[in-house]
């Protein structure tokens, strides 16, 4: 089944559920026989969604690009906002590790090629907004990808801190808002539910 009109979707905000929403869409599309390509930025393929999707066969291809550490700008780290993140590499603002940027750039180019091949009905760039925020991918690259999107392809982008220019080009923007989170009550992330 091919889409007669593919749209651009954005899931952003500080609340939980952006990746979950995009994977729900992927599962729904696969249920109708559509082909889905997913690229996860800043992840190592160790989440429950990776395990689940890899068991679904050829309808969904999931790839990921990450390093064994998470990037944090040193001014944010000093404020203490990221104390709960393990394996952190603290960087001066605007200076991501070159090896990490190179990996992300290579993966982004591959995702562009996959989208332009028209083999996929849905293309998901999970955490692309965070990759933009940390300078691994350029906002202009994502804008270009939106502008070049084949008309029958649905393009879905997730992550906090979505740039305004991307939201303006999107057809659907959903902002996840945290009202209450169990982490604040001392409940750690749970396997199968939170990761």
C-alpha positions in Angstrom: 0.0 0.0 0.0 1.4 3.4 -1.0 0.4 6.7 0.6 -1.3 9.1 -1.8 0.1 12.0 0.2 3.0 11.8 2.6 3.2 14.5 5.3 5.9 15.7 7.7 5.2 14.9 11.4 7.1 16.2 14.4 6.9 14.9 18.0 8.7 17.3 20.4 8.6 18.7 23.9 9.9 17.7 27.3 7.4 15.1 28.1 7.8 11.3 27.6 6.5 9.5 24.6 8.1 11.0 21.4 10.0 7.9 20.4 7.1 5.7 21.6 4.7 7.7 19.3 6.9 7.3 16.3 7.3 3.6 16.9 3.6 3.2 17.3 3.2 4.9 13.9 5.8 2.5 12.5 3.9 -0.5 13.8 0.6 0.8 12.5 2.1 1.4 9.0 3.7 -2.1 9.0 0.3 -3.5 10.0 -1.0 -2.2 6.6 2.0 -3.6 4.7 3.9 -0.3 4.4 7.7 -0.2 4.6 9.3 1.8 7.3 12.9 3.1 7.7 14.0 4.3 11.1 17.2 6.0 12.0 17.8 6.7 15.7 20.4 9.3 16.6 22.4 9.3 19.8 21.3 5.8 20.7 23.2 2.5 20.7 20.4 0.0 19.8 20.0 -1.2 23.4 16.4 -0.1 23.9 13.3 -2.3 24.0 12.0 -0.9 20.7 15.2 -2.1 19.0 14.6 -5.6 20.3 10.9 -5.6 19.3 11.3 -4.0 15.8 14.1 -6.3 14.9 11.7 -9.3 15.2 9.2 -7.8 12.7 10.9 -8.9 9.5 11.4 -6.8 6.4 8.7 -4.2 6.7 10.7 -2.2 9.2 14.4 -1.5 9.0 15.9 0.1 12.2 19.4 1.6 12.2 21.0 3.7 14.9 24.0 5.9 15.4 25.6 6.7 18.7 28.7 6.6 20.8 29.2 4.9 24.2 28.6 8.3 25.8 26.1 11.1 25.7 27.1 14.7 24.9 26.4 17.5 27.3 27.4 21.2 27.0 29.6 22.1 29.9 27.5 25.1 30.9 24.4 22.9 31.2 26.5 20.2 33.1 27.7 22.8 35.6 24.0 23.7 36.3 23.5 20.1 37.4 20.7 19.4 34.9 22.3 16.2 33.7 23.5 14.5 36.8 21.3 11.5 36.2 22.9 10.7 32.8 25.7 8.0 32.8 28.6 8.0 30.4 28.6 11.7 29.7 31.2 13.5 27.6 31.2 17.2 28.6 31.9 19.5 25.7 32.3 23.3 25.2 29.0 24.6 23.7 29.0 24.2 19.9 31.9 21.8 19.8 30.7 18.2 19.6 33.3 15.5 19.4 34.4 15.3 15.7 34.2 11.5 15.7 30.6 11.7 16.9 29.6 14.3 14.3 31.3 12.3 11.5 29.2 9.2 12.5 26.0 11.2 12.6 26.7 12.9 9.3 27.3 9.5 7.6 24.1 8.1 9.0 22.1 11.2 8.0 23.4 10.9 4.4 22.4 7.3 4.4 18.9 8.2 5.7 18.6 10.8 2.9 19.5 8.2 0.3 17.0 5.7 1.8 14.3 8.4 1.7 15.0 9.4 -1.9 15.1 5.7 -3.0 11.3 5.7 -2.5 11.5 2.1 -1.1 10.1 3.4 2.2 6.5 4.6 2.9 7.6 6.1 6.2 11.0 7.5 7.3 11.5 8.2 11.0 14.4 10.3 12.3 14.3 9.5 16.0 16.0 12.1 18.2 17.1 14.2 15.2 16.2 17.4 17.1 18.6 16.5 19.8 21.3 15.7 17.2 20.7 19.2 15.8 20.9 20.7 19.3 24.3 19.1 19.9 25.7 20.0 16.4 25.8 16.5 15.1 23.4 17.3 12.3 22.7 20.8 10.8 19.3 22.3 10.8 19.7 23.3 7.2 20.4 19.6 6.3 17.1 18.6 7.8 15.2 21.5 6.1 16.7 20.3 2.8 15.6 16.7 3.5 12.0 18.0 4.2 12.1 20.0 1.0 13.3 17.0 -1.0 10.9 14.5 0.5 9.1 12.4 -2.1 5.4 13.2 -2.2 4.3 9.7 -1.1 6.7 9.4 1.8 5.7 10.2 5.4 8.7 11.9 7.2 8.6 11.7 11.1 11.0 13.6 13.3 11.3 13.3 17.1 13.2 14.9 19.9 13.3 17.8 22.4 14.1 21.3 21.3 12.6 21.2 17.8 13.8 24.2 15.8 11.0 26.6 14.8 11.9 26.4 11.1 11.3 22.7 11.1 8.0 23.0 12.9 6.9 25.6 10.4 7.5 23.2 7.5 5.7 20.3 9.3 2.1 19.3 8.7 1.6 17.9 12.2 3.4 19.0 15.3 2.7 17.3 18.7 4.3 18.6 21.8 4.6 16.2 24.7 4.2 18.0 28.0 5.4 16.5 31.2 2.7 16.9 33.9 4.0 14.3 36.3 6.8 11.8 36.0 7.7 8.9 38.3 11.4 9.7 38.1 10.8 12.7 40.3 9.4 10.4 42.9 12.5 8.2 42.8 11.2 5.5 40.4 14.1 4.6 38.0 13.6 3.9 34.3 12.0 0.5 33.9 13.0 -2.0 31.2 10.2 -2.7 28.8 8.3 0.5 29.8 10.8 3.4 29.7 13.6 1.9 27.7 
